[in-house]
Amino acid sequence: MVEIDDTTKESTSVTPPDRIKTCLKMNVENVKEYADNLKAHNIEVDYQEHEWGTIAKFFDPDHNLCAFRDSQTFEKQVNEI
C-alpha cells in the first residue's frame, strides 16, 4: 500500500521540503520479527501496537518512509468493508 506520509520526522537536508512524501506499507505475518531484524542491522524502527493493528516504521537508505503492517488485522479490516 502507498499512503501519504504521516510521520513528523523531517529530513529537509536530504529531501526537498516541498516533495510529496509517501509511505510504502508492506503487510507481513510478524511485524515484531521484521522490526527486530532491522534493529539488529542498526536501522532505527518506530514499532507501534494499536487496537487496529501493529506497525513498524523505518526509513530506507534514500530516506523514504516504509512500514511493516500486520497482515492479519489488515485483512480483517478489508473484509469488514
Number of C-alpha atoms within 10 A of each C-alpha: 9 11 12 11 15 10 11 6 8 11 10 10 7 9 13 11 11 7 8 8 15 15 19 16 18 16 17 17 13 15 23 19 11 16 21 15 13 15 14 10 8 9 15 14 19 13 17 13 13 7 6 11 15 19 24 23 20 20 16 11 8 8 12 14 21 20 24 22 26 22 18 14 16 15 11 11 12 8 8 6 5
